[in-house]
Amino acid sequence: MQQEGRLLSSADQPPRLSIVIPVLNEATGIEASLTPLQALRDQRIAIPVEIIVVDGGSSDASAHIAKPLADRVLSSPAGRALQMNLGAQHATAPALLFLHADTQLPKNAVEQITQALNGHAWGRFDIELAGRSGWLPVVSWMMNQRSRLTGIATGDQGMFMRASTFKAAGGFPEQPLMEDIELSKRLKRVSRPACLQAKVVSSGRRWDEVGAWKTIRLMWRLRYRYWRGVSATQLAKEYRDAR
C-alpha cells in the first residue's frame, strides 16, 4: 500500500535527493526525527528533497504519524534491506540517502551530499552516537576511523549514493544483517566512498541498554564471523540472542 504526501505543482522543481527512511515501531520518536527535515521538502529551494518513509509492518502508529511529514509512506514486509529497496524503487531523484529513523542530519547535509557526489559515486557521514555512556565518543571515533581505513560504511552513518549506482549494484542484498556492509563492498568496486567529516547524530540506545563494551565485542565478533563466511541469517539469530 502506498500513501501519498505532498503533490508537485507545475511550478515546482523535481526533487534532487530522495531520503529513504525505514521504520518499525518508531511511534515514540518518528515525529522528532522527521520534523527537522521539513524545510528540505520546500520545492522552491535550490536542492529540494523528497522524504520516503517505508514502514515494515509496525504494530504502533508509526505510519500514521509519518504520513503528514513525508512525501510517501510505503508499506513493506519487515526487514531493513527490503524496506530500503522498496523506498529506492519509488524514489524520483537522481541521488539517494538512506537514513535510520533515529539519526539526525548535520547542517547543510544536502549541499554536502550534492558536492560529494560530483566526485564520488557514493559516500557517508561521520557519526556521533548520543547517549548516557561515556564510551560513546570512543565508539564513534572507532567507527569513523575504521570506515575511512576500510572504505566500508554502516547504515548508521547515513549512506548516500547516485541512484544509478545503487541500481547497478543491485540494491541492498535482502539479508537480515550486514546488508550495509555487503552493499559497501559492491560500491567500492565503483569508487572509494566520500567520507564526510560532518557528523550525523545517531541514538546510542543500543550501547546504553546492553553496555558499551559488550556491544563492541558483539559487533566485532559478528563482523569477523561474517568475513569468515558465516551466513547473515545465522548472525542475525546470534545478534538477537545476545541482546
C-alpha positions in Angstrom: 0.0 0.0 0.0 1.3 3.4 -0.9 0.1 6.7 0.7 0.8 10.0 -1.0 2.0 13.1 0.8 2.7 16.4 -0.9 1.9 16.8 -4.6 4.0 18.8 -7.0 2.6 21.8 -8.9 3.7 22.7 -12.4 6.0 25.4 -11.0 7.8 23.1 -8.6 11.2 21.8 -9.0 11.6 18.0 -9.1 13.5 16.6 -6.1 17.2 16.2 -6.4 17.7 14.0 -3.4 15.4 11.2 -2.1 15.7 10.4 1.6 14.6 6.8 2.3 13.8 6.1 6.0 12.9 2.5 7.1 10.8 2.4 10.3 9.4 -0.3 12.5 7.6 0.6 15.7 9.1 4.1 15.9 6.0 5.9 17.0 7.6 7.4 20.1 10.4 9.1 18.0 9.4 9.4 14.4 7.9 12.8 14.6 11.0 14.2 16.3 13.1 12.6 13.6 11.0 13.9 10.6 10.3 17.4 11.8 13.9 18.7 11.2 13.6 17.5 7.6 10.5 19.5 6.7 12.4 22.6 5.5 14.2 20.4 2.9 10.9 19.5 1.3 10.2 23.0 0.0 10.2 22.8 -3.8 11.3 26.4 -4.0 14.8 25.9 -2.5 17.9 25.2 -4.6 18.1 21.5 -3.8 14.7 20.2 -2.9 14.3 16.7 -1.4 11.6 14.1 -1.1 11.1 12.0 2.0 10.1 8.4 1.7 9.2 6.5 4.8 8.9 2.7 4.5 7.1 1.0 7.3 7.9 -2.6 7.9 4.5 -3.6 9.5 4.6 -1.6 12.7 2.2 -2.5 15.4 2.1 1.1 16.6 1.1 4.4 14.9 4.4 4.9 13.1 2.9 5.1 9.6 0.0 7.3 10.7 2.4 9.8 12.4 4.8 9.9 9.5 2.1 10.5 6.8 1.8 14.3 7.0 5.6 14.6 7.4 6.7 12.6 4.3 6.0 12.7 0.6 5.3 9.0 0.6 4.6 6.4 3.2 5.0 2.9 1.9 4.2 -0.5 3.4 6.7 -3.3 3.2 7.4 -6.7 4.9 9.8 -6.2 7.8 13.5 -6.2 7.0 15.6 -3.1 6.6 17.0 -4.2 3.3 13.6 -5.0 1.9 12.3 -1.6 3.1 15.1 0.5 1.8 15.0 -1.3 -1.6 11.3 -0.6 -1.9 11.8 3.1 -1.0 14.5 3.3 -3.6 12.2 1.9 -6.3 9.7 4.7 -5.6 12.3 7.4 -5.4 12.3 10.0 -8.2 15.5 11.9 -7.5 19.0 11.1 -9.1 20.6 10.7 -5.6 19.6 8.6 -2.6 20.2 9.0 1.1 19.3 6.1 3.4 18.7 7.4 6.9 17.8 5.5 10.0 14.8 6.7 11.9 16.9 7.6 15.0 19.5 9.5 13.1 19.7 13.3 12.6 21.5 15.0 9.7 24.1 17.8 10.2 23.6 21.3 8.9 23.9 21.7 5.1 23.8 17.9 4.7 22.0 18.1 1.3 24.6 20.5 -0.1 27.4 18.4 1.2 25.9 15.3 -0.4 25.4 17.0 -3.7 29.0 18.3 -3.8 30.4 14.9 -2.7 28.5 13.1 -5.5 30.2 15.3 -8.1 33.4 13.4 -7.5 32.3 10.1 -5.9 29.6 7.6 -6.7 28.7 7.2 -3.0 29.6 8.2 0.5 28.7 8.6 4.1 29.0 10.9 7.1 31.0 10.6 10.2 28.8 9.6 13.2 28.3 10.8 16.7 26.5 8.4 19.0 24.3 10.2 21.5 23.5 8.5 24.9 24.5 8.1 28.5 27.6 6.0 28.2 30.9 7.8 28.5 32.3 5.4 26.0 30.1 6.5 23.1 32.6 9.2 21.9 35.3 6.5 21.7 32.9 4.1 19.9 32.0 6.9 17.4 35.7 7.7 16.8 36.4 4.0 16.2 33.6 3.6 13.7 34.7 6.6 11.8 38.3 5.6 11.6 37.5 2.0 10.7 35.3 3.3 7.9 38.0 5.6 6.5 40.5 2.7 6.6 38.3 0.0 5.0 36.0 2.0 2.8 33.1 0.2 4.4 30.2 2.2 5.7 27.3 1.3 8.0 23.7 2.4 7.8 24.1 4.5 11.0 26.4 6.8 9.1 23.8 7.9 6.5 24.9 6.2 3.3 24.2 8.2 0.2 24.8 7.4 -3.5 23.8 8.1 -7.0 20.5 6.4 -7.8 22.1 4.9 -11.0 25.0 3.5 -8.9 22.6 1.9 -6.4 20.6 0.3 -9.2 23.7 -1.0 -10.9 24.9 -2.5 -7.6 21.7 -4.4 -7.3 20.5 -2.5 -4.2 20.8 -3.8 -0.7 21.1 -7.6 -0.6 18.0 -9.0 1.0 19.6 -10.4 4.1 18.7 -9.8 7.8 22.0 -8.4 8.9 25.2 -6.8 7.4 23.3 -5.6 4.3 25.1 -2.2 4.6 28.5 -3.9 4.7 27.7 -6.1 1.6 26.4 -3.1 -0.4 29.6 -1.2 0.6 31.7 -4.0 -0.9 29.8 -3.7 -4.1 30.0 0.1 -4.2 33.8 0.0 -3.5 34.2 -1.6 -6.9 32.9 1.6 -8.4 34.7 4.1 -6.2 36.0 4.7 -2.8 33.4 6.4 -0.6 33.3 10.1 0.1 33.9 10.1 3.9 32.4 13.4 5.1 33.7 14.8 8.3 30.3 16.4 9.1 28.5 14.2 11.7 25.1 12.6 11.8 23.9 12.2 15.3 22.5 8.7 16.0 21.0 7.2 19.1 23.3 5.2 21.3 20.5 3.4 23.0 21.8 0.0 21.9 25.1 0.7 23.8 23.2 2.2 26.8 20.9 -0.7 27.1 23.3 -3.6 26.5 26.5 -2.0 27.6 29.2 -0.3 25.5 31.9 -2.9 25.7 29.5 -5.8 25.4 28.1 -4.3 22.3 31.5 -3.5 20.9 32.6 -7.1 21.4 29.4 -8.5 19.9 29.6 -6.3 16.8 33.3 -7.1 16.2 32.6 -10.8 16.6 29.7 -10.7 14.2 31.7 -8.8 11.6 34.7 -11.2 11.9 32.4 -14.2 11.5 30.7 -12.6 8.5 34.1 -12.0 7.0 34.8 -15.7 7.6 31.7 -16.6 5.6 29.1 -17.3 8.3 25.6 -16.5 6.8 23.8 -13.3 7.7 20.8 -15.4 8.8 22.9 -17.2 11.4 24.5 -14.0 12.6 21.1 -12.3 12.9 20.0 -15.1 15.2 23.1 -14.7 17.3 22.6 -10.9 17.4 19.0 -11.3 18.7 20.0 -13.9 21.2 22.8 -11.7 22.6 20.6 -8.7 23.2 
